[in-house]
Amino acid sequence: MFTHLKRRLGVLAAVAVLGALVPVMSSSPVSAAPATTAVTALTLSDGASFKACPTSAAVPSAGFTDTTDTAVDCLKYYGITSGTTDTTFDPTGSVTRWQMALFITRTLDKANTVLPTGADQGFTDISGKAADIQLAINQLRQMEITIGKTLTPLTYAPDQYVTREEMALFLQRLLKAVPAGPGGNVELVSANGTATEIKSVDTDHNFTDLNSVSLMEMQSAIINLWNLGVTEVATATLYEPSVNISRLNMAQMMARALDHTNARPAGLSIVANPYVSASTNLTISVTHRTADFLPVAGSLVDTFRYLQTSTFGSSQFSSDGSCAQVVVTEVSSTLCYIDTAEKVTDAYGNITPFISATISGSVWEYYVWTAAAGTTYDNDVHGTGTVTMTVRG
């Protein structure tokens, strides 16, 4: 893999328009190419290191009465879905292609991607749809996430349902159109260049039914998303390419795709990569976003941590709000003080992920805060704006 973030984790999933290729290319039926051999009991290679909706961010419940799935909560949090009504999501329902266009463009927006104008692309079957739907469909064609269901005449088939193979193709192209976020898996676009994109080059998978897909590109997309941890079926042997994707499975795949992007919670956020035991090093990511999930660049970020203990008198802070038995992290210089040597959020609102050592059986509390240079931490003053994360060994 191209980055240092490749790992073996069992997690995460993945719409295409028939013929949704770059216009100068053509697609071949899957039967025209050698079949890919699935091997069971494999684990994915290139899952994202961090979550777009981490537990530490306390993403609220979507409030739907017909599902409590956290992937649905995640999409509602980012404004990607609002449900079929104020109180229902209809998790077992199918997804129409016009709905998918809205889901994708909203995801692109939250992944800090500039959307094109949405100028009329010549579709002959979308004029009866609302203006925002027409805009989204035209934007997808401008970004080559689709070129249409048919080319002569040019149609999008907005009311047809999205199949699982189409879902994979839509998400593969979406991920290639956005910049990678912290811990997102990237590979070289081409062997002769330096540009990268979100994808996996591994070809392992557990599926036994991929010879039934309509296009070779769809098969490749399914395998790619499985290795990225995006498919909601990680260990099962059936992907069911021709089945209409359910709204729940759509949400699960889109939430997992978000993990690879720059979509991160509002405000300061701290999250660790998944781990089995805290006896090994953790990788920690800190991000900063506005209330609308836009990047906050140039923030001076200080981090410190506290080892929970039964020792009498040990505490995080003194009665006057100053730091007590906390210690600096590996990327901080002066304890509980913002200096010019602090990590600074980049143009995407992220600091470079860092390694932090822990001990098996220990419980650490991590704290992250931001302020102007020269500010000393006072828990009475800065506590409400400080974000914490607990790591248990």
C-alpha positions in Angstrom: 0.0 0.0 0.0 1.1 3.6 -0.6 0.6 5.0 2.8 1.6 3.9 6.3 -2.0 3.5 7.3 -2.6 0.1 5.9 -3.9 -2.4 8.5 -5.8 -5.6 8.9 -9.2 -4.8 10.4 -12.6 -6.3 9.9 -15.0 -3.5 9.3 -17.1 -1.7 6.8 -19.3 -0.4 2.0 -20.7 0.9 -1.0 -24.3 3.0 -7.2 -23.6 3.4 -10.6 -25.3 4.4 -13.7 -25.2 1.8 -16.5 -22.5 3.2 -18.7 -21.4 5.8 -16.1 -17.8 5.9 -17.3 -15.6 8.6 -18.6 -17.3 9.3 -22.0 -14.3 8.1 -24.1 -14.3 4.7 -22.4 -16.5 1.7 -22.8 -17.5 -1.1 -20.4 -17.3 -4.8 -21.0 -19.7 -7.4 -19.7 -18.2 -9.2 -16.7 -18.3 -12.5 -18.5 -15.8 -11.2 -21.0 -13.0 -11.2 -18.5 -11.5 -13.9 -16.3 -13.5 -14.5 -13.2 -12.1 -13.3 -9.9 -11.7 -16.1 -7.4 -13.0 -15.4 -4.0 -11.3 -16.8 -1.0 -13.2 -17.1 2.2 -12.1 -16.0 5.7 -10.1 -13.0 4.4 -9.9 -9.7 6.2 -9.9 -6.4 4.5 -6.6 -4.6 4.0 -7.2 -0.9 3.7 -10.0 0.3 6.0 -9.9 3.8 7.3 -8.0 4.5 10.5 -10.5 6.9 12.0 -14.3 7.4 12.0 -16.2 10.3 10.6 -18.7 9.8 13.5 -16.5 8.6 16.4 -18.0 7.7 19.7 -16.0 10.5 21.4 -17.9 13.1 19.3 -21.2 12.1 20.9 -23.1 12.2 17.6 -26.8 12.5 18.6 -29.5 10.0 17.7 -31.3 10.8 14.5 -34.5 10.4 16.5 -36.2 8.0 14.0 -38.7 5.5 15.4 -37.9 2.7 12.9 -34.1 2.4 13.3 -31.4 3.0 15.8 -28.5 2.2 13.5 -25.5 4.5 14.2 -24.8 4.8 10.4 -28.2 6.5 10.0 -27.4 8.7 13.0 -24.1 9.7 11.2 -25.8 10.6 7.9 -28.5 12.6 9.7 -25.8 14.4 11.8 -24.0 15.6 8.6 -27.3 16.6 6.9 -26.9 13.9 4.2 -30.4 12.5 5.0 -33.4 13.9 6.8 -35.5 10.7 6.7 -38.6 9.9 4.8 -40.5 11.8 7.5 -39.4 13.8 10.6 -39.7 10.6 12.6 -39.0 7.7 10.2 -36.2 6.6 7.9 -37.7 3.6 6.2 -34.6 1.4 6.6 -36.0 -1.5 4.5 -37.2 0.7 1.7 -35.3 1.0 -1.6 -33.3 4.0 -2.8 -34.3 5.8 -6.1 -31.6 7.2 -8.3 -32.8 10.8 -7.8 -32.5 10.2 -4.0 -29.0 8.8 -4.5 -28.0 11.9 -6.5 -28.9 14.1 -3.4 -27.1 11.8 -1.0 -23.9 11.8 -3.1 -23.8 15.6 -3.6 -24.5 16.2 0.1 -21.7 13.8 0.9 -19.3 15.6 -1.5 -20.1 18.9 0.2 -19.4 17.6 3.7 -16.2 16.0 2.5 -15.0 19.5 1.7 -15.3 19.1 -2.1 -16.3 22.0 -4.3 -19.3 21.1 -6.4 -19.6 22.1 -10.0 -22.2 24.5 -11.3 -24.8 21.9 -12.1 -25.5 23.4 -15.5 -27.9 21.5 -17.7 -26.2 18.3 -19.0 -28.9 17.4 -21.5 -30.8 14.7 -19.6 -34.2 14.2 -21.2 -36.0 12.6 -18.3 -35.4 14.9 -15.2 -37.4 18.0 -16.1 -40.3 17.0 -13.9 -38.1 16.8 -10.8 -37.5 19.6 -8.2 -34.8 22.1 -8.9 -32.4 20.7 -6.3 -32.8 17.2 -7.7 -32.0 18.3 -11.2 -29.0 20.3 -9.9 -27.6 17.2 -8.1 -28.0 14.9 -11.1 -26.3 17.4 -13.4 -23.5 17.9 -10.9 -22.9 14.1 -10.9 -22.5 14.1 -14.6 -20.2 17.1 -14.5 -18.0 15.2 -12.1 -18.2 12.0 -14.2 -19.8 10.1 -11.3 -22.4 9.3 -13.9 -22.9 9.9 -17.6 -26.4 8.5 -17.6 -28.5 5.4 -17.7 -28.7 5.6 -21.5 -26.8 7.8 -23.9 -29.2 8.0 -26.9 -31.4 9.6 -25.7 -29.5 10.8 -22.7 -31.4 9.6 -19.6 -30.8 9.3 -15.9 -33.8 7.1 -15.0 -34.4 9.1 -11.8 -37.2 6.9 -10.5 -35.5 3.6 -10.9 -34.1 1.9 -7.8 -30.4 1.7 -7.2 -28.9 -1.8 -7.2 -26.1 -2.9 -5.0 -23.7 -3.1 -7.9 -24.7 0.4 -8.9 -24.1 1.5 -5.4 -20.6 0.2 -5.4 -19.8 2.1 -8.6 -21.3 5.4 -7.4 -19.3 5.2 -4.1 -16.0 4.2 -5.8 -16.3 7.3 -8.0 -17.3 9.5 -5.1 -14.3 8.5 -3.1 -11.9 9.2 -6.1 -13.4 12.7 -6.4 -12.7 13.8 -2.8 -9.5 14.4 -0.9 -8.5 11.8 1.6 -9.1 12.7 5.3 -6.9 11.6 8.3 -6.4 7.9 8.1 -8.1 7.5 4.7 -6.5 5.0 2.5 -4.8 6.3 -0.7 -2.9 4.8 -3.5 -1.2 6.3 -6.6 -3.6 7.2 -9.4 -1.0 5.8 -11.8 2.3 4.1 -11.4 4.1 6.9 -13.3 2.7 9.8 -11.3 2.7 11.2 -7.8 -1.0 12.0 -7.5 -3.1 9.9 -5.1 -6.7 9.0 -4.6 -8.9 7.1 -2.2 -8.9 3.5 -3.3 -7.4 0.0 -2.6 -5.3 -1.9 -5.1 -5.8 -5.2 -3.3 -8.0 -7.8 -5.1 -8.9 -10.1 -2.2 -12.5 -10.5 -1.2 -14.9 -13.0 0.3 -17.7 -12.9 -2.3 -18.7 -15.8 -4.4 -21.3 -14.2 -6.6 -19.4 -11.4 -8.4 -19.5 -13.2 -11.7 -23.1 -12.1 -11.9 -22.4 -8.4 -12.0 -23.4 -6.4 -15.1 -20.1 -4.7 -15.9 -16.4 -5.4 -15.1 -16.1 -1.9 -13.6 -18.8 -2.8 -11.1 -17.0 -6.0 -10.1 -13.8 -4.0 -9.5 -15.7 -1.4 -7.6 -17.2 -4.0 -5.2 -13.8 -5.5 -4.6 -12.3 -2.1 -4.1 -14.9 -1.1 -1.5 -14.6 -4.4 0.3 -10.9 -3.8 0.8 -11.6 -0.2 1.9 -14.0 -1.5 4.5 -17.0 0.2 2.9 -19.3 -2.7 2.1 -21.6 -3.5 5.0 -20.9 -7.2 4.4 -17.3 -7.9 5.4 -17.3 -11.7 6.1 -20.4 -12.9 4.2 -19.8 -14.6 0.9 -22.7 -13.0 -1.0 -22.8 -9.4 -2.1 -26.1 -9.8 -4.2 -25.1 -7.3 -6.9 -28.5 -7.2 -8.7 -30.6 -6.7 -5.6 -31.9 -3.2 -4.9 -30.0 -1.7 -2.1 -32.0 -0.9 1.1 -31.9 2.5 2.6 -30.2 1.0 5.7 -27.4 -0.6 3.7 -27.0 2.6 1.7 -26.5 4.5 5.0 -24.1 1.9 6.3 -21.9 2.0 3.2 -22.0 5.8 2.9 -21.1 6.3 6.6 -18.1 3.9 6.1 -17.1 5.8 2.9 -17.2 9.0 4.9 -14.5 7.6 7.2 -11.9 7.9 4.4 -12.8 11.6 3.7 -12.4 14.9 5.5 -15.9 14.8 6.9 -15.3 15.3 10.6 -17.5 16.4 13.6 -18.1 20.1 14.4 -15.7 21.8 16.7 -12.5 20.1 18.0 -12.5 16.3 17.8 -10.1 13.7 19.0 -10.2 10.0 18.0 -8.0 7.0 18.1 -7.6 4.3 15.6 -9.3 1.0 16.5 -7.2 -1.2 18.7 -7.4 -4.6 20.4 -5.3 -3.7 23.4 -3.9 -0.5 24.7 -0.6 -2.3 25.4 0.4 -1.2 21.9 0.8 2.3 20.5 -2.3 4.2 19.5 -2.6 6.6 16.5 -4.5 9.7 17.4 -6.2 12.2 15.1 -7.3 15.7 16.1 -9.5 17.8 13.8 -11.2 21.2 13.9 -14.4 22.2 12.1 -17.0 24.9 12.1 -20.6 24.3 13.1 -21.2 23.7 9.4 -18.4 21.1 9.2 -16.0 23.4 7.3 -12.3 23.2 8.0 -10.8 25.5 10.6 -7.2 26.2 9.5 -4.4 27.6 11.6 -5.7 26.5 15.0 -3.0 26.1 17.6 -3.8 22.7 19.3 -2.5 21.5 22.7 -3.0 18.0 24.0 -2.4 16.5 27.4 -3.4 13.3 29.2 -4.2 11.9 32.6 -3.6 8.3 33.9 -6.5 7.2 36.0 -5.3 5.9 39.3 -6.5 5.0 42.8 -3.7 7.0 44.4 -5.1 9.4 47.0 -4.9 13.0 46.0 -4.3 12.4 42.3 -6.5 14.5 40.0 -6.6 16.1 36.6 -7.0 19.7 37.9 -6.4 21.6 41.1 -9.2 23.5 42.9 -8.2 26.7 41.1 -8.6 25.1 37.6 -4.9 24.7 36.9 -3.5 21.4 35.7 -2.5 18.9 38.4 -1.4 15.3 37.7 -1.8 15.5 33.9 1.2 15.1 31.6 2.0 16.2 28.0 1.4 14.0 25.1 4.1 13.0 22.6 3.4 16.1 20.4 3.1 18.8 23.1 6.0 20.8 24.4 4.8 22.8 27.4 2.2 21.3 29.7 -1.2 23.0 29.6 0.1 26.0 27.7 -0.4 27.1 24.1 2.9 28.1 22.6 4.0 28.7 19.0 5.5 25.2 18.8 2.1 23.6 19.1 0.6 21.5 16.3 -1.4 23.7 13.8 -4.4 22.6 11.8 -3.8 22.5 8.1 -6.0 23.8 5.3 -8.3 20.8 5.8 -8.6 21.5 9.5 -6.5 18.6 10.6 -3.2 18.0 12.5 -1.0 15.2 11.4 -2.0 12.0 13.3 0.5 11.1 16.0 1.5 8.0 18.0 0.8 7.8 21.7 2.1 5.0 23.9 -0.1 3.3 26.5 0.2 0.4 28.9 -2.0 -2.7 29.1 -4.5 -2.4 31.9 -4.3 1.4 32.1 -7.0 4.0 31.5 -5.9 7.3 30.0 -7.9 10.4 29.5 -6.8 12.6 26.6 -7.6 16.3 26.4 -7.4 18.6 23.4 -8.0 22.4 23.4 -7.2 25.4 21.4 -6.6 29.1 22.2 -4.3 32.0 21.3 -0.6 31.6 21.7 0.5 32.4 25.3 -2.7 31.0 26.9 -2.4 28.8 30.0 -5.0 26.2 30.5 -7.6 26.9 33.3 -10.3 24.2 33.5 -12.7 26.7 35.0 -12.3 28.9 31.8 -11.5 26.4 29.1 -13.2 23.2 30.3 -16.4 23.7 28.3 -14.4 24.0 25.1 -12.1 21.1 25.8 -12.7 17.7 24.2 -11.8 14.5 25.9 -11.3 10.9 24.9 -10.8 7.9 27.2 -8.6 5.0 26.2 -8.9 1.7 28.1 -6.2 -0.9 28.1 
